[in-house]
Amino acid sequence: MLGDGLVRGIVSAASLITVTALVAALVAQRLDRPWQSALFVVLGLAQLGVALAVRATRAPGSTDRNPWLVAVAVSAALQVAGVLVAPLRELLGTEPLSSTDLLWCAALATAPGFALYMTRIRVNRAHPGS
């Protein structure tokens, strides 16, 4: 059995990402926007947001955080490039998104990570040192 609520955390993160991605796809479809591309962007960015939200806390005095943040930023840029760069769009079968669509997708994609981050803060305040 996995300890410290790991299974519950995984299920929570997966559920939040799933609901957010489906909302993005349904709203985009309703607005006659490229829903597959919206789903692609929101799904990828939401996963990266969750990675940021649940990362392990740094050890006191540790400053070796930059390579990890660079990797997340590069991944996010490549995710967005999948709907902006023509050769990648052709490879991935996506359609271009407008800047408004991209901003909307990016904003929506923050929801799962933000929710998990706020939960983490609440749990840490309720159980200091755990």
N, C-alpha and C positions, 0 to 999 in steps of 0.2 A: 504494500500500500504506500502511495506517495504521501509524504507528510506535509504539514504546514499549509494545507488547503491548496496544494499545487493543482490538483485535478479541477477543483472549483474555479481556480484562477484561469486555467486554460479554457474551460468551458465558457466562462464569462467573457474572456477576450474574444474567443471565436464567435460567440453569439452577438456581441457588440459589432464586430466587423461584418458579420453576415447581414444583420439588420441594416446597418448603415449602407452597405453596398447595394442591397436590394432596394432601399429607399431611393438611392441615387438613380438606379436603373429605371425604376417605375416613374419617378418624376421626370427624368429625361425623356422617356418614351411618351409620357402624357404631353410634354411640351414639344414633341416632334423633334427632339434633338438626338444625336447619335448615342443611344442608350448603351450600346456595347462598349463604346469608348469611355463613356462616363463610368460605367461599371469597372472597367479596366483600371482607370486612374484612381478612383476612390478605393478600390480593393487594395491596390499596391501601396498608396499613401497611408491608408488606415493601418496596414500592417507595420509600416515604418513608424507611425505614431505610437502604436502599441509597444514596439521595441524601445522607443525612447521612454515611454511611461514606466515600463517595468524593469528597466536596466538596474543592475545591482548598484548600490550606493558605493561611492569611492571610499577607499581607505583614507584615513586622515593623512594629509600631506601628499597624497597622490596627485600627480598632474598629468598622467598619461591617459588623457581622454580624447585628445584631438584626432588620432587616427580613426577611432570609432565614429566620431561625429562626422568626419570627412566621408567615411564609407556610407553613412546614412544619407548625407547630402547628395553624394554622387548617385546613389540608388534612386533617390527622389527625382533627380534631374533626368536620369535614364527612363524612369517611369513616365514622366511627362513627355520626353522625347518620343516615346512610342506613339503618341497621337499628334505630334507636331512635325516630325521629320519624315518626309515622303518615303524614303526607302524602308524605314522602320515600320511605317503605317502599312506598307505593302506586305512586308514580312509578317506582321502581327495581325493583319486584317482589321485594323482600326480605321476610324475616320477622324478628320481633324476636328478639334474643339475650338470654339472661339475663346478669347481671353476671359470673357464673362463666364463661360461654361467652366473653364479651368479654375477660375477663382472660386466658383460655387463648389466644384468638386473638392478642391483643396480645403475649403472651409468645412464642408461636411465630413471630410476624411479625418479631421481633428477630433471628432466626437468620441470615438472609442478610446483613443489614447488619453484624452482629457478626463473621461469618466474613470478610467483605471487609475490615473494619477491622483485624482481627488479621493478615490477609495483608499489608495495607498496612504495618503496623508491622514485620512480619518482613522484608519487602522493604527498607524504609527502614533497618533495622539492618544488613542484609547489604550494602546499597549506599548508604552515607551520601552525601548531597548530590545524589542523583539524583531 
